[in-house]
Amino acid sequence: MTRILLIEDDTETAEAILAELGDRGFEVQWAGNGVDGLDRARASSPDAMIVDRMLPGMNGLTIIETLRKDHIRTPVLVLSALGAVDDRVRGLRTGGDDYLTKPFALVELVARIEALLRRPTERRATRLQVGSLELDLIERTARRGERRLDLLPREFRLLEYMVRRNDQLLTRAMLLEEVWHYKFVPATTNLIDVHMGRLRHKVDGPGEAQLIHNVRGSGFVLRSRS
């Protein structure tokens, strides 16, 4: 069954879309705010998404931009009451695949989703590996050799970000902006160091080659070779 993620804060609109897509055989998951929607998009790997532009917590374009930065290429239909050409162009340039202005006919929404699903998609990697460390992006699990790592969702996202950029120095500011989505970097915070300490304890077990390194005064690096 084709899985659709709907991120829409207007209950009446969401219920109408849920009913229409459900009647046509789609499995639809609904998130009512931007933060929950982004988490569901990362965790559930839907076949397509419908994202309202104006959302509480995090706006729709920020969700799309964040997913594209994370190399998640799920096709997205943007919904918005803003129908000017500049607004549509911005939605598409941010990473949206199609744009539908409110109010709309449900039959047109369904047709646009079906068209997105017919488009050829890039083959996406479902596993990432650095040395003995392997991440399953579908199941959201991680292993170090035969040992399964018990990671919290934020720890998994942090480790995934580092694995995708192995051997690259990552500053605290980069991690705050890209993993925590901070719009500004606080003058003083030990948030990164606390999470990195916990992650290193889980990734680098006793007797194993160290993968996560602290570069004094600069940041952190996940090295493919010690």
C-alpha positions as CSV (number, residue, x, y, z in Angstrom):
1,M,0.0,0.0,0.0
2,T,1.3,3.5,-0.9
3,R,2.1,5.5,2.2
4,I,1.5,9.2,2.3
5,L,2.5,11.6,5.1
6,L,0.2,14.6,5.5
7,I,1.5,17.6,7.5
8,E,-1.4,20.0,7.9
9,D,-2.5,21.9,11.0
10,D,-6.1,22.7,9.8
11,T,-8.2,19.8,11.1
12,E,-11.0,20.3,8.6
13,T,-8.7,20.3,5.7
14,A,-6.7,17.3,7.0
15,E,-9.8,15.2,7.6
16,A,-11.1,15.9,4.1
17,I,-7.7,14.8,2.6
18,L,-7.5,11.8,4.9
19,A,-10.9,10.6,3.8
20,E,-10.3,11.2,0.1
21,L,-6.9,9.4,0.0
22,G,-8.2,6.6,2.3
23,D,-11.1,5.9,-0.1
24,R,-8.6,5.7,-3.0
25,G,-6.5,3.0,-1.2
26,F,-3.7,5.2,0.2
27,E,-2.3,4.7,3.7
28,V,-2.1,8.2,5.2
29,Q,-0.3,9.3,8.3
30,W,-1.1,12.7,9.7
31,A,1.0,15.2,11.6
32,G,-0.6,18.5,12.9
33,N,2.5,20.6,13.4
34,G,5.9,21.1,11.7
35,V,8.1,19.5,14.4
36,D,6.1,16.3,14.6
37,G,5.9,16.3,10.8
38,L,9.6,16.4,10.3
39,D,10.2,13.6,12.9
40,R,7.6,11.4,11.1
41,A,9.1,12.2,7.7
42,R,12.5,11.0,8.9
43,A,11.2,7.9,10.8
44,S,8.5,6.5,8.5
45,S,10.0,6.9,5.0
46,P,6.7,7.7,3.2
47,D,6.3,7.3,-0.6
48,A,5.1,10.9,-0.9
49,M,4.3,13.9,1.3
50,I,1.7,16.6,1.4
51,V,3.0,19.6,3.4
52,D,1.2,22.8,4.3
53,R,3.4,25.8,4.0
54,M,2.3,27.6,7.2
55,L,2.6,25.4,10.2
56,P,3.0,25.8,13.9
57,G,6.4,24.8,15.3
58,M,8.2,24.8,11.9
59,N,7.0,26.0,8.6
60,G,6.6,23.7,5.7
61,L,9.4,25.1,3.6
62,T,11.9,24.6,6.4
63,I,10.7,21.0,6.7
64,I,11.4,20.4,3.0
65,E,14.7,22.2,3.1
66,T,15.9,20.2,6.1
67,L,14.9,16.9,4.5
68,R,16.8,17.8,1.3
69,K,19.9,18.7,3.3
70,D,19.6,15.2,4.9
71,H,19.5,13.7,1.3
72,I,15.9,12.6,1.8
73,R,14.3,12.9,-1.7
74,T,10.7,11.9,-0.9
75,P,8.4,13.8,-3.4
76,V,6.5,16.6,-1.8
77,L,3.3,18.4,-2.7
78,V,3.2,21.9,-1.1
79,L,-0.1,23.3,0.0
80,S,-0.5,27.0,0.6
81,A,-3.0,29.9,0.6
82,L,-0.1,32.0,-1.0
83,G,-0.6,31.7,-4.7
84,A,1.5,34.5,-6.1
85,V,4.2,33.4,-8.7
86,D,7.0,34.3,-6.3
87,D,5.5,32.2,-3.6
88,R,5.2,29.2,-5.9
89,V,8.7,29.6,-7.2
90,R,10.1,29.8,-3.7
91,G,8.3,26.6,-2.7
92,L,9.7,24.7,-5.7
93,R,13.2,26.1,-5.3
94,T,13.2,25.1,-1.6
95,G,12.8,21.5,-2.7
96,G,9.1,21.0,-3.2
97,D,8.1,18.9,-6.3
98,D,4.7,20.5,-6.9
99,Y,2.6,23.4,-5.5
100,L,-1.2,23.5,-5.0
101,T,-2.9,26.7,-3.9
102,K,-5.8,26.7,-1.4
103,P,-8.7,26.3,-1.8
104,F,-8.3,23.3,-4.1
105,A,-10.4,20.4,-5.4
106,L,-9.6,17.1,-3.7
107,V,-9.7,15.4,-7.1
108,E,-6.9,17.7,-8.3
109,L,-4.8,16.9,-5.1
110,V,-5.2,13.2,-5.8
111,A,-4.2,13.6,-9.4
112,R,-1.1,15.6,-8.4
113,I,0.0,13.0,-5.9
114,E,-0.5,10.2,-8.4
115,A,1.6,12.2,-10.9
116,L,4.4,12.6,-8.3
117,L,4.4,8.9,-7.6
118,R,4.8,8.1,-11.3
119,R,8.0,10.2,-11.5
120,P,11.2,8.2,-11.6
121,T,13.0,8.7,-8.3
122,E,16.7,8.6,-7.4
123,R,17.9,5.4,-6.0
124,R,18.4,6.2,-2.3
125,A,21.0,4.6,-0.1
126,T,19.3,2.7,2.7
127,R,22.5,1.9,4.6
128,L,25.6,3.9,5.5
129,Q,28.8,2.3,6.6
130,V,32.1,3.5,8.0
131,G,34.5,0.7,8.9
132,S,32.6,-1.6,11.3
133,L,29.9,1.0,11.9
134,E,26.7,0.5,9.9
135,L,23.5,2.5,9.9
136,D,20.2,1.2,8.6
137,L,18.3,4.3,7.5
138,I,15.0,2.5,7.0
139,E,14.9,0.7,10.4
140,R,16.8,3.6,12.1
141,T,19.2,1.2,13.8
142,A,23.0,1.2,14.1
143,R,25.5,-1.6,14.7
144,R,29.2,-1.7,15.5
145,G,30.3,-5.0,14.1
146,E,28.0,-7.6,15.8
147,R,27.1,-5.1,18.5
148,R,23.8,-3.3,18.2
149,L,23.9,0.3,19.4
150,D,21.0,1.5,21.6
151,L,20.6,5.0,20.3
152,L,18.0,7.7,21.1
153,P,16.4,9.4,18.0
154,R,18.6,12.5,18.4
155,E,21.7,10.4,18.8
156,F,20.9,8.5,15.6
157,R,20.5,11.7,13.7
158,L,23.7,13.1,15.1
159,L,25.6,9.9,14.2
160,E,24.0,9.8,10.7
161,Y,25.1,13.4,10.1
162,M,28.7,12.5,11.1
163,V,28.8,9.3,9.0
164,R,27.7,11.1,5.9
165,R,30.6,13.5,6.5
166,N,33.2,11.1,7.8
167,D,36.8,12.5,8.0
168,Q,35.3,16.0,7.9
169,L,35.8,18.4,10.9
170,L,32.3,19.3,12.3
171,T,32.2,22.4,14.5
172,R,29.7,22.8,17.3
173,A,28.0,25.6,15.4
174,M,27.5,23.3,12.4
175,L,26.0,20.6,14.6
176,L,23.7,23.0,16.4
177,E,22.4,24.3,13.1
178,E,22.2,21.1,11.1
179,V,21.1,18.5,13.7
180,W,19.3,20.7,16.3
181,H,18.1,23.3,13.7
182,Y,19.1,26.3,15.9
183,K,18.6,29.5,14.0
184,F,21.4,31.1,16.1
185,V,24.3,29.7,18.1
186,P,24.2,30.5,21.8
187,A,27.2,32.1,23.2
188,T,27.8,29.3,25.7
189,T,26.2,25.9,25.7
190,N,27.5,22.4,26.5
191,L,24.6,20.7,24.6
192,I,26.9,19.3,21.9
193,D,29.5,18.1,24.3
194,V,27.0,16.3,26.5
195,H,25.4,14.5,23.6
196,M,28.7,13.7,21.9
197,G,30.0,12.2,25.1
198,R,27.0,9.9,25.4
199,L,27.3,8.9,21.7
200,R,31.0,8.2,21.9
201,H,30.4,5.9,24.9
202,K,27.9,3.9,22.8
203,V,29.9,3.9,19.5
204,D,33.4,3.3,20.8
205,G,33.2,0.2,23.0
206,P,36.1,-1.3,25.1
207,G,38.8,-2.6,22.9
208,E,37.4,-1.1,19.7
209,A,39.3,1.4,17.6
210,Q,38.1,5.0,18.3
211,L,35.9,6.4,15.6
212,I,34.7,9.7,17.1
213,H,37.4,12.2,18.0
214,N,37.4,15.5,19.8
215,V,39.5,18.1,18.0
216,R,40.4,20.4,20.8
217,G,39.1,23.9,20.3
218,S,37.5,23.1,16.9
219,G,34.9,20.4,17.1
220,F,34.5,16.7,16.3
221,V,35.3,14.3,13.5
222,L,34.3,10.7,12.8
223,R,37.4,9.1,11.2
224,S,37.1,6.1,8.9
225,R,40.5,5.1,10.1
226,S,42.0,5.6,13.6
